[in-house]
């Protein structure tokens, strides 16, 4: 088992940044990618993803497949239809990870990306206690049962309705961080990915969530999942990152890769991001 590095849960001093001393600043590569998927949710087969991590030059890769523990009918149906059943299949995936560890030249972390809803906190805690993953990523993909990554539900919404939904998204994200259930919060401004919801995020949203991170052990990720796609930006966006950094909040690196070819390409984007800011990502493990 890898040794977890404790992230200080006490309020962060705004003077604490991820800026490196000048002698260490240039060309700092991303060594640990904490957000990669396999065929245990919506990614490619594990051997291919391990090989891609090795080719990319990573020292460690975290397999954080999607999981949802909600017992509500619509989510149970979606889990079965899309195969996001890691709450049931994690023992089998763990066997696969242990087998791959014997063969691989890269460290492999056994992780999870869990959908967060305040109503599910007790069940989330129970799964995390039972499964004892290396670490847990929390995500807000749905608000009031609606997937915020899909354009279709928002096409006929009024501006007021869209604004209210975005308000609810950030309130839920702040609740996720405050819950202290997770090590990492994924793509912290996911609503910006969806054209119909883009532009409703405000500085007040950023401040609310950044304050939650400042007082939590949970750290946000720099997520490269949409840098080369239609959105063309990291999550969180640059203005949100600035608000987080003002509060001394640091970031882990997550490529959010689902296919082998994405791992190396997105690592390159993350390398450029951190090196360009003379910064280094947080590592959960030494």
C-alpha positions in Angstrom: 0.0 0.0 0.0 1.3 3.5 -0.9 1.9 5.9 2.0 -0.7 8.7 1.9 0.7 12.2 2.5 -1.6 14.1 4.9 -3.0 17.3 3.5 -3.3 19.9 6.3 -7.0 20.5 7.0 -6.4 23.7 8.9 -7.3 27.0 7.2 -4.7 27.8 4.6 -2.8 31.0 4.7 -3.2 33.0 1.5 0.6 33.4 1.4 1.0 29.6 1.0 1.1 29.0 -2.7 2.3 26.3 -5.1 5.1 28.6 -6.4 8.5 26.9 -6.5 11.8 28.5 -5.6 13.4 29.8 -8.8 16.0 27.0 -8.8 13.3 24.4 -9.0 10.6 26.2 -11.0 11.3 25.6 -14.7 10.1 22.5 -16.4 8.5 20.7 -13.5 6.7 17.7 -15.0 3.5 16.1 -13.7 4.6 12.8 -12.2 1.2 11.7 -10.7 -2.0 11.7 -12.6 -4.8 11.1 -10.2 -7.8 11.0 -12.6 -7.8 8.2 -15.2 -10.7 5.8 -16.1 -10.8 2.2 -17.1 -13.3 -0.3 -18.5 -14.7 -0.5 -15.0 -16.6 2.6 -15.9 -16.3 4.5 -19.2 -12.6 4.1 -20.0 -10.6 1.6 -22.0 -9.2 -1.7 -20.7 -6.8 -1.4 -17.8 -3.7 -2.9 -19.5 -3.9 -0.3 -22.3 -4.3 2.6 -19.8 -1.3 1.3 -17.8 0.8 1.1 -20.9 -0.2 4.6 -21.8 0.8 5.9 -18.4 4.2 4.3 -18.8 4.6 5.7 -22.3 3.7 9.2 -21.0 6.5 9.0 -18.4 4.3 9.1 -15.4 5.6 7.8 -12.1 2.1 7.0 -10.8 -1.4 6.7 -12.2 -4.7 6.7 -10.3 -7.6 4.7 -11.6 -10.6 6.6 -10.4 -13.6 5.0 -12.1 -17.1 6.4 -11.8 -19.3 5.3 -9.0 -22.7 6.3 -7.6 -24.3 4.9 -4.4 -27.7 6.6 -4.7 -30.7 4.3 -4.3 -33.1 6.6 -6.3 -34.8 4.9 -9.2 -33.5 7.1 -12.0 -29.9 6.7 -10.8 -30.2 3.0 -10.3 -31.4 2.7 -13.8 -28.6 4.8 -15.2 -26.0 2.8 -13.3 -27.3 -0.5 -14.8 -27.6 1.0 -18.3 -24.2 2.6 -18.4 -22.3 0.1 -16.3 -21.1 2.4 -13.5 -21.3 -0.2 -10.8 -17.9 0.2 -9.1 -19.7 -0.1 -5.7 -20.3 -3.7 -6.7 -17.3 -4.4 -8.8 -14.4 -2.8 -7.0 -13.1 -6.1 -5.5 -12.7 -7.5 -9.1 -11.0 -4.3 -10.2 -8.7 -4.5 -7.2 -7.6 -7.9 -8.2 -6.8 -6.5 -11.7 -4.9 -3.6 -10.2 -2.9 -6.0 -8.0 -2.1 -8.1 -11.0 -1.1 -5.1 -13.1 1.1 -3.8 -10.2 3.2 -7.0 -10.6 3.9 -6.2 -14.2 4.0 -2.4 -14.5 6.8 0.1 -14.3 4.4 2.7 -13.0 2.7 2.9 -9.6 -1.0 2.3 -9.7 -3.4 3.7 -7.2 -6.8 2.1 -6.5 -9.2 5.1 -6.4 -12.8 6.1 -7.1 -14.7 9.0 -8.5 -17.9 9.2 -6.6 -20.9 11.3 -7.5 -21.8 13.6 -4.6 -25.3 14.4 -3.4 -25.9 15.6 0.2 -28.6 13.0 0.5 -26.1 10.2 -0.1 -23.4 11.2 2.4 -24.1 8.3 4.8 -23.9 5.8 2.0 -20.8 7.4 0.5 -19.1 7.2 3.9 -20.1 3.6 4.3 -18.7 2.6 0.9 -15.4 4.5 1.5 -15.0 2.8 4.9 -15.8 -0.6 3.4 -13.7 -0.4 0.3 -10.7 1.5 1.7 -9.6 3.0 -1.6 -6.2 4.7 -1.8 -8.1 8.0 -2.2 -11.5 9.3 -3.3 -12.5 11.9 -5.8 -15.8 13.6 -5.4 -17.8 15.0 -8.3 -21.0 16.9 -8.9 -22.3 15.7 -12.2 -26.0 16.2 -11.5 -28.2 18.8 -9.9 -31.8 17.9 -9.1 -31.4 14.8 -11.2 -30.2 16.7 -14.3 -26.8 16.0 -15.8 -25.0 19.3 -16.1 -22.8 18.1 -18.9 -25.7 17.5 -21.3 -27.1 20.5 -23.4 -30.5 18.9 -24.0 -32.1 19.6 -20.6 -31.2 23.3 -20.7 -32.2 24.2 -24.3 -35.7 25.4 -23.3 -34.8 26.8 -19.9 -35.1 30.5 -19.2 -32.1 32.5 -18.1 -33.5 32.7 -14.6 -33.8 28.9 -14.5 -30.3 28.4 -15.8 -28.9 30.9 -13.3 -30.7 29.1 -10.4 -29.4 25.7 -11.5 -25.8 27.1 -11.7 -26.3 28.6 -8.2 -27.4 25.1 -7.0 -24.4 23.5 -8.6 -21.9 25.7 -6.8 -23.8 25.3 -3.5 -23.6 21.5 -3.9 -19.9 21.7 -4.8 -19.2 23.7 -1.6 -21.2 21.1 0.3 -19.0 18.4 -1.3 -15.8 20.1 -0.1 -17.2 20.8 3.4 -18.3 17.1 3.8 -14.6 16.1 4.2 -15.5 12.8 2.5 -13.1 13.3 -0.4 -9.4 13.8 -1.0 -10.0 15.5 -4.4 -12.8 17.5 -5.9 -13.0 16.9 -9.7 -13.5 19.6 -12.4 -14.7 22.2 -10.0 -16.6 24.4 -12.5 -18.1 21.6 -14.6 -21.1 23.7 -15.6 -18.8 25.9 -17.8 -18.3 22.9 -20.0 -21.9 23.1 -21.2 -22.6 26.0 -23.6 -26.1 26.6 -22.3 -24.8 27.1 -18.8 -21.6 28.9 -19.6 -21.3 32.5 -18.4 -23.6 32.1 -15.4 -20.8 31.5 -13.0 -20.0 34.6 -10.9 -17.1 35.8 -8.7 -19.4 35.1 -5.7 -19.6 31.4 -6.7 -15.8 31.3 -7.0 -15.4 32.9 -3.6 -17.9 30.6 -1.9 -16.2 27.4 -3.1 -12.7 28.8 -2.6 -13.5 29.6 1.0 -14.7 26.0 1.4 -11.5 24.6 0.0 -9.4 26.9 2.2 -11.0 25.3 5.3 -10.9 21.7 4.0 -8.5 18.8 3.5 -10.1 18.3 0.1 -8.0 19.7 -2.8 -9.2 20.7 -6.3 -7.7 19.2 -9.4 -6.5 20.9 -12.5 -8.5 18.8 -15.0 -7.3 18.6 -18.6 -10.3 16.8 -19.9 -11.6 19.5 -22.2 -8.5 21.5 -23.1 -8.4 20.2 -26.6 -12.1 19.8 -27.1 -14.8 22.4 -27.7 -14.5 24.1 -24.3 -10.7 24.6 -24.8 -9.9 25.3 -21.1 -8.8 23.6 -18.0 -11.2 23.1 -15.1 -11.2 25.3 -13.1 -11.0 28.2 -15.5 -8.2 30.8 -15.1 -10.3 33.3 -13.1 -11.5 30.6 -10.7 -7.9 29.3 -10.3 -6.8 32.8 -9.4 -9.4 33.1 -6.6 -8.3 29.7 -5.3 -4.7 30.6 -5.3 -5.4 33.9 -3.5 -6.6 31.7 -0.6 -3.5 29.5 -0.7 -5.4 26.6 -2.3 -3.2 24.2 -4.3 -4.1 21.6 -6.9 -3.5 18.0 -7.9 -3.1 17.1 -11.6 -5.9 15.0 -13.3 -6.0 14.2 -17.0 -9.5 12.7 -16.8 -8.3 10.3 -19.5 -10.7 7.7 -20.9 -8.5 6.5 -23.8 -4.8 5.6 -24.0 -4.0 8.3 -26.5 -5.3 11.0 -24.1 -2.9 10.2 -21.3 0.3 11.4 -22.8 -1.3 14.3 -24.7 -3.1 15.6 -21.6 0.0 15.1 -19.4 1.8 17.5 -21.8 -0.9 20.1 -21.3 -0.6 19.8 -17.6 3.2 19.9 -17.7 2.9 23.2 -19.7 0.4 24.6 -17.3 2.4 24.0 -14.1 5.8 24.9 -15.7 4.4 28.1 -17.2 3.3 29.2 -13.7 6.5 28.1 -12.0 4.3 25.8 -9.9 4.1 22.2 -8.9 1.0 20.0 -8.3 0.3 18.5 -4.9 1.1 14.8 -4.6 -1.2 12.8 -2.3 1.6 10.1 -2.0 5.3 10.4 -1.5 
